[in-house]
Amino acid sequence: MGYTHGIRWTEEKAKNELTNVMKSLNLNRMPSRSEIEKVMQSASLTCHISKNGGFKYWAEKLNLDIKKSETSLGKEYEQLITDLLTKKGYEVERMSMRHPYDLLVNQNIKVDVKISNLYKGAKGEFHTFNLEKYNHNCDLFICVCVTDEKIVKILVIPSKFLMKVSQLSVGLNSVYDVFKDRFDYIEKYDVFYNQIN
């Protein structure tokens, strides 16, 4: 079945199509991006999901498990960032999936780790990160840009610079490159929190 990008998605329509995809593939879990696009021959629904809460949000909404490989990829990069921050001398606690952020650094700084593989589309090549909502619950986003299974850049972006942004797109050369490897922001937040404690 073919779909166009001009579909006007509603919550009900998205739920119905997800159910149809699950039936088509005989799944009892949240279908992955590639599975949805394979069945629908379109990225229309996956774009809608990404812009309206993300796959984790929809899986929780529909009380579905997430494909283990997608979850483990996110957890793998959370661990990588945890190790990197620990080597820099920070105390890092990984939070449960129910938390609105991934890491708590030095018992104060809330960090959300995002990963994106390179997307190649009609408008060029870029990494895209679903920030899930406009008003963020973290102090910092650490966005890991991956191409061909290699990290090409890590952006450390204070959430205040991403207010009203729920979908972050980063080109190969981007205005967000000013945040590349800006781990000094963690130290700044640490000093701030220590001053008010």
VENNOR-V501789 format. One record per backbone hydrogen bond with DSSP energy under -1.0 kcal/mol. NH is the residue of the N-H (numbers start at 1). CO is the residue of the C=O. Records with the same first field share a line. If there is no record, write none. Layout:
NH=CO + CO
//
This chain:
9=7
14=10
15=11
16=12
17=13
18=14
19=15
20=16
21=17
22=18
23=19
24=20
25=21
27=22
30=65
36=32
37=33
38=34
39=35
40=36
41=37
47=43
48=44
49=45
50=46
51=47
54=49
58=54
59=55
60=56
61=57
62=58
64=59
71=67
72=68
73=69
74=70
75=71
76=72
77=73
78=74
79=75
80=76
81=77
82=78
83=79
84=80
85=81
86=82
87=83
89=86
90=85
93=104
95=102
99=96
102=111
103=111
104=93
105=109
106=91
108=105
109=105
111=103
112=140
114=142
116=144
118=146
119=126
121=124
124=121
126=119
127=170
129=168
131=166
139=110
140=110
141=157
142=112
143=155
144=114
145=153
146=116
147=150
150=147
152=145
153=145
155=143
156=179
157=141
159=139
161=158
162=159
164=134
165=162
168=129
170=127
177=174
179=176
180=177
181=154
182=179
183=181
185=182
186=183
188=184
189=185
190=186
191=187
192=188
193=189
194=190
195=191
196=192
197=193
//
